[in-house]
Amino acid sequence: MKKLCKYLLWSLLVLPSFQAYANWKSWYSEDNLSISYQKQSSGLIEIKAQASFDNVNRQAFLNLLNDTQNASEWLSNVRSVQSLPWHTKGENIVVTVLNAPWPVKDRVMLTHSCHRLVSEATSKLLIKSIDKSKRAEFLPLEQFKKYIFVAPIEGSWLLEETSNTLLITHQIYADPQGKIPTWLSNKTALKGVKKTFQNMAKQIYKKEYQAENNFITSSCSTFE
C-alpha cells in the first residue's frame, strides 16, 4: 500500500518486546478511549491504547495515515512525515521527524511498516525501527546529524471491523535515546498517545478519508 504508515509518533515512546510482560496498569479511561501501560526492564513503558469509532472502516484510518501533509495535525509532537519508496506492496519505509520540548534535542524515527491481513474483518499494521547498520541505505545521514534516532521501536495498529464500528488497538514501545530521564519519557509518551487518539477522533470522520476498503496487505515475513 502506497505510503502506508507514517507515523508514528513521538507519542510513541516505549518497549523492547511485547510478549515478555503482561501486567497492564490502567492510566486513562474516558470518552471511549482507554490507555494502559506496563513497565519494561529498561524502565521505559509499553503503551496500549484502544478506542472505537462508529460508521467508519479500516480504509478511513489508513487514508488518514497516508495523508502525510496532515500528519502534524493529529500525531502528537510530530513535525513531518515522509514515506520512502519501497519494493514490496503493503509495506513502507517511513521517516518521522519529532518535535521535542526544549531543551530536549529533536528526534527522528526511521521505521519499516507492514500491513498484514488477520481475517476478513481484521488487519494489523506492524512497525519496527530500521537497524542502525542499514539507516544509510534509506537516508542521507548527514542531514540528520542534529537529530537523535529513536530506537528500538516496536509497535502495531490492530484494526477490527464489527458491524458499523471500527475498533483500533495501538501498542507501542520506543526508546528515545539520549539523556532524557525515564520518568519524563514515560510521561511524555502517555500524554502523546492520549492526544493522538483525541486528535484522530476529530480527523478520521473527514469526508476526504471516507472510501470503501481497497487496501493492500503483505505477508510481513520479515517481521516474524
Sequence and secondary structure as in RCSB ss.txt:
>XXXX:A:sequence
MKKLCKYLLWSLLVLPSFQAYANWKSWYSEDNLSISYQKQSSGLIEIKAQASFDNVNRQAFLNLLNDTQNASEWL
SNVRSVQSLPWHTKGENIVVTVLNAPWPVKDRVMLTHSCHRLVSEATSKLLIKSIDKSKRAEFLPLEQFKKYIFV
APIEGSWLLEETSNTLLITHQIYADPQGKIPTWLSNKTALKGVKKTFQNMAKQIYKKEYQAENNFITSSCSTFE
>XXXX:A:secstr
 TT      TT    S GGG    EEEEEETTEEEEEEE TTS EEEEEEEEEET  HHHHHHHHH GGGGGGTS
TTEEEEEEE  SSTTEEEEEEEE   TTS  EEEEEEEEEEEEETTEEEEEEEE  GGGGGGTS GGGGTTSEE 
  EEEEEEEEEETTEEEEEEEEEE   TT  HHHHHHHHHHHHHHHHHHHHHHTT GGG           GGG 
